[in-house]
Amino acid sequence: MSRYTLIKGSFPIINTEPDGDTIRFRPDDPAIVEGLGPDGQRPRFSQGGTQLNVRFEGVDALETHFAGTRQQERFGDLAGSRMLELVGFTSVTRNRQRVTGAQPETLRGHVLANTLDSFGRMIAFVFPTEHPGVDGSRVFLDLPTLAQSVSAMLLAEGLAYPAFYTTLPVDLKDNLKAQSKLVRERAIGLWAQDAPSLDRAAEVADLRAAEELVMWPKLFRRMANYFQSGQSGLAGFDAWLREDPRNRDDYLQLPSGEIGNMHDLVAIAGNTMRLRFRPEDLVVLPDSFVPDPSPLPTPTPDPDPDPDPDPDPDPDTDPDTGPAPDPDQGQVGDPLRLVAALVNPAGADPGVETVTIINRAAAAAAVALDGWQIRDRQLHASLRQGQLLSGTLAPGETLRIALRAPVQLGNSGDELVLLDPAGQVVQTAPFTRQDASVEGVTLLF
């Protein structure tokens, strides 16, 4: 399970322009939103500092009004209409994209947020219900609760693409990935027309052709900007992407674990494009990401010829071993857990940050720590080795570990990742800028 900031409020809909993955939100306490990270990023409020847009975590719906363009009309409009239904609005009328009427005109609800994007929007899971918790408190987001989010429901109905960023904890990403794979294999919703894709090529000679296709929206946004810059045909698209690694050639974590770019996603022949990877197998890295100049290790070849590395379409059941382990409990038999961390010590941080682990194994089952490691978010995104552990830990005992290079925790929000000697993720423990805002406070996971 993962911690998010609970923010209560309402969804005012009149005179707004929502689409399938964005809605206006009026927080009861705007100051809570100000506490979200990253450092230097402020929320972009409107209506006298009372409202802001929420960008749904984990999904990307077809664009209905991006820089004067739009994607395929049917699924773009369907995602926007269905999103409003899931939130609870009925009898919605529009003038173009602007909502002019709805029943009711505003609805109560809450979001679970952990960051702001570069446009000042809140990135969050949206829930059309009241929450019993304290506004602004840190709450766990488990998988049953995730399934009740608007993001998960849109994915399940095939009305949005998956869009995973490093702010999304690994257990939640893996669950949404499995859901996306199942819906895609059943050709539900937009997946029946998904092209260009790994399975189908598409002709994209100009912007009009791109607008008629159903494709991963992040790729569409890049193509729209490309054609609007005066380009024709796809001959110059690869070079155009590479000219601007920050705003065009996004850093991506590829299915192999290697760090690539947007240009690595596409295969172009003439004006025909095909994708080399599926959207659910990619993680988009933040603009602040700095690639490691050292060479990456060569990935071990997958003996399975299936290009999708996750052969199980059901996120809850393994056909060979029965129910999958609870993501919060690590793999079956994993004895070590992160239980606490001092991420913002009083004074200078280097050498004083700590993390505490526990051996929860049965009596007499001491754990050899050799080969276990701890990473921060950026180390894990780039698959670089973290801080290696050593020694042994008796059952029921805890160990407080002083963190050192290469692990460097950010006070604007970060994530601790615990890996076993086989390199498998046992636990992720994210925290936000709000969590780390007070010096000397130990966080509990």
JOSUL-V891164 format. One record per residue. N is the residue number from 1. OMEGA is omega in degrees with one decimal (999 if undefined). BURIAL is I if it has 16 or more other ideal C-beta (glycine too) atoms within 10 Angstrom, else O. Layout:
BEGIN
n = [N,N]
omega = [OMEGA,OMEGA]
burial = [BURIAL,BURIAL]
END
This chain:
BEGIN
n = [1,2,3,4,5,6,7,8,9,10,11,12,13,14,15,16,17,18,19,20,21,22,23,24,25,26,27,28,29,30,31,32,33,34,35,36,37,38,39,40,41,42,43,44,45,46,47,48,49,50,51,52,53,54,55,56,57,58,59,60,61,62,63,64,65,66,67,68,69,70,71,72,73,74,75,76,77,78,79,80,81,82,83,84,85,86,87,88,89,90,91,92,93,94,95,96,97,98,99,100,101,102,103,104,105,106,107,108,109,110,111,112,113,114,115,116,117,118,119,120,121,122,123,124,125,126,127,128,129,130,131,132,133,134,135,136,137,138,139,140,141,142,143,144,145,146,147,148,149,150,151,152,153,154,155,156,157,158,159,160,161,162,163,164,165,166,167,168,169,170,171,172,173,174,175,176,177,178,179,180,181,182,183,184,185,186,187,188,189,190,191,192,193,194,195,196,197,198,199,200,201,202,203,204,205,206,207,208,209,210,211,212,213,214,215,216,217,218,219,220,221,222,223,224,225,226,227,228,229,230,231,232,233,234,235,236,237,238,239,240,241,242,243,244,245,246,247,248,249,250,251,252,253,254,255,256,257,258,259,260,261,262,263,264,265,266,267,268,269,270,271,272,273,274,275,276,277,278,279,280,281,282,283,284,285,286,287,288,289,290,291,292,293,294,295,296,297,298,299,300,301,302,303,304,305,306,307,308,309,310,311,312,313,314,315,316,317,318,319,320,321,322,323,324,325,326,327,328,329,330,331,332,333,334,335,336,337,338,339,340,341,342,343,344,345,346,347,348,349,350,351,352,353,354,355,356,357,358,359,360,361,362,363,364,365,366,367,368,369,370,371,372,373,374,375,376,377,378,379,380,381,382,383,384,385,386,387,388,389,390,391,392,393,394,395,396,397,398,399,400,401,402,403,404,405,406,407,408,409,410,411,412,413,414,415,416,417,418,419,420,421,422,423,424,425,426,427,428,429,430,431,432,433,434,435,436,437,438,439,440,441,442,443,444,445]
omega = [-173.7,-178.0,175.6,175.9,176.9,178.7,-179.7,179.2,-178.0,-179.8,175.6,-169.9,-175.3,180.0,172.3,-179.2,-179.5,170.0,-173.5,-176.8,179.8,178.1,178.3,-177.2,175.8,-178.7,175.2,-179.4,-178.7,-178.7,178.1,180.0,178.6,-178.0,178.3,-179.0,-3.6,-179.6,177.3,-179.9,179.7,175.3,179.7,-179.0,171.0,178.8,177.5,177.4,-176.3,-174.7,172.7,178.4,173.5,174.8,-174.2,177.9,168.4,-176.0,177.2,179.6,179.5,-177.2,176.9,176.4,177.8,175.8,178.2,-179.8,173.7,176.5,-175.2,-166.4,-173.3,-175.0,174.8,179.6,-179.0,178.9,179.8,179.7,-178.9,177.2,-179.9,175.8,-179.4,176.6,176.1,-179.8,175.4,177.1,-178.2,174.1,-177.2,165.1,-166.9,179.8,-175.3,179.6,-179.6,179.0,178.3,174.1,-12.8,-179.2,175.0,-178.5,174.7,176.6,177.3,174.9,171.6,-169.9,173.1,-179.4,171.0,175.6,-174.3,177.1,-179.9,175.6,175.6,175.7,-169.9,166.6,-174.1,-179.7,-178.4,-176.9,170.0,179.0,-177.4,-176.4,179.6,179.4,-179.9,-178.8,177.1,-176.5,177.2,173.1,179.1,-174.2,175.4,178.0,176.9,-177.9,179.9,179.8,177.7,178.6,-177.5,-178.9,176.5,177.0,-176.8,-179.6,178.1,-177.8,178.5,174.4,169.9,176.3,-172.8,176.5,-176.9,176.5,-178.4,-179.5,-171.8,-176.4,178.4,178.5,-177.7,178.3,179.2,176.4,179.5,178.0,-179.7,-178.9,-179.4,-178.4,178.4,-178.5,178.7,177.9,179.3,174.6,-174.1,-176.1,178.1,-178.4,-176.1,178.3,2.3,-179.0,176.1,-174.7,-174.7,173.7,179.0,174.6,-179.1,-175.3,-176.9,-176.9,-179.3,177.7,178.9,-178.2,-178.9,-176.2,172.2,-177.8,178.2,-173.5,179.4,176.5,178.5,-179.3,177.7,-178.5,178.5,177.9,-179.8,-178.7,179.1,177.5,177.1,-180.0,173.7,-176.7,-176.1,-174.1,-176.8,-172.4,-179.3,-179.5,179.2,177.0,-173.5,-178.4,-174.3,-177.7,-176.2,-172.3,-178.3,-170.3,-172.6,171.6,-179.3,167.7,-174.5,-178.7,178.6,-174.4,178.4,175.3,178.6,-179.5,179.3,-179.0,176.9,-177.7,-169.6,171.9,-171.6,173.2,-173.7,175.4,-179.9,-179.4,172.4,177.4,177.7,-177.4,177.0,-178.8,-177.8,179.2,-177.7,170.4,-180.0,-178.7,-176.0,178.7,-177.6,-176.5,176.5,-176.0,177.4,-178.1,-179.5,-177.7,176.8,176.3,178.3,-177.7,177.4,-179.1,177.6,-178.8,179.9,-178.3,177.7,-177.6,178.0,-173.4,-179.0,-173.6,-175.6,-177.4,-176.7,-176.4,-173.9,-173.2,174.0,-174.8,-178.0,-170.9,179.6,-175.3,178.3,179.0,175.4,-178.2,-179.9,-176.5,-179.2,175.2,-179.3,178.7,178.1,-172.8,-172.8,176.2,168.8,-178.9,-177.9,176.6,170.4,-172.3,-179.8,-179.3,173.6,-178.0,-178.4,-175.9,-171.0,177.3,-177.3,174.7,-178.8,171.1,-178.9,178.0,178.2,171.0,-176.8,-178.2,179.3,-177.9,176.5,180.0,176.1,-177.7,171.2,-174.6,-178.3,178.8,174.4,180.0,177.4,177.6,166.0,-173.5,-175.9,176.1,-177.3,179.9,-179.4,178.7,176.0,-177.8,178.5,179.4,-179.6,178.8,178.8,179.7,178.1,179.3,-177.2,-180.0,179.2,-177.5,174.8,178.3,177.2,-171.8,174.1,-178.5,-179.6,179.7,14.3,-179.1,179.1,-177.4,179.8,179.3,175.2,-177.8,-177.1,-178.3,172.4,-179.6,178.3,-179.6,179.0,-177.3,177.5,-179.6,179.4,178.4,178.1,-177.1,168.4,-178.4,179.9,171.8,-175.8,175.5,178.4,178.0,-173.2,-171.5,-178.2,-179.0,171.9,-179.3,177.7,178.6,176.0,180.0,999]
burial = [I,I,I,I,I,I,I,I,I,I,I,I,I,O,O,I,I,I,I,I,I,I,I,I,I,I,I,O,O,I,O,I,I,O,I,I,I,I,O,O,I,O,I,O,I,O,O,O,O,O,I,I,I,I,I,I,I,I,I,I,I,I,I,I,O,I,O,O,I,I,I,I,O,O,I,I,I,I,I,I,I,I,I,I,O,I,I,I,I,O,O,I,O,I,O,O,O,O,I,O,O,I,O,O,O,O,I,O,I,I,I,I,I,I,I,I,I,O,O,O,I,I,I,I,I,I,I,I,O,O,I,O,O,O,O,I,O,I,I,O,I,O,I,O,I,I,O,O,I,I,I,I,I,I,I,I,I,I,I,I,I,I,I,I,I,I,I,I,I,I,I,I,I,I,I,I,I,I,I,I,I,I,I,I,O,O,O,O,I,I,I,O,I,I,I,I,I,I,O,O,I,I,O,I,O,O,I,O,O,I,I,O,I,I,I,I,I,I,I,I,I,I,I,I,I,I,I,O,O,O,I,O,O,I,O,O,I,O,O,I,I,O,O,O,I,O,O,I,I,I,I,I,I,I,I,I,I,O,I,I,I,I,I,I,I,I,O,I,O,O,I,O,I,I,I,O,I,I,I,I,I,I,I,I,I,I,O,O,I,O,O,O,O,O,O,O,O,O,O,O,O,O,O,O,O,O,O,I,O,O,O,O,I,O,I,O,O,O,O,O,O,O,O,I,O,O,I,O,O,I,O,O,O,I,I,I,I,I,I,I,I,I,I,I,I,O,O,O,I,O,O,O,I,O,I,I,I,I,I,I,I,O,O,O,O,O,I,O,I,O,O,I,I,I,I,I,I,I,I,I,I,I,I,I,O,I,I,O,I,O,O,O,I,O,O,O,O,O,I,O,I,O,I,O,O,O,I,O,I,I,I,I,I,I,I,I,I,I,I,I,O,O,O,O,I,I,I,I,I,I,I,I,I,I,I,I,O,O,O,O,O,O,I,O,I]
END
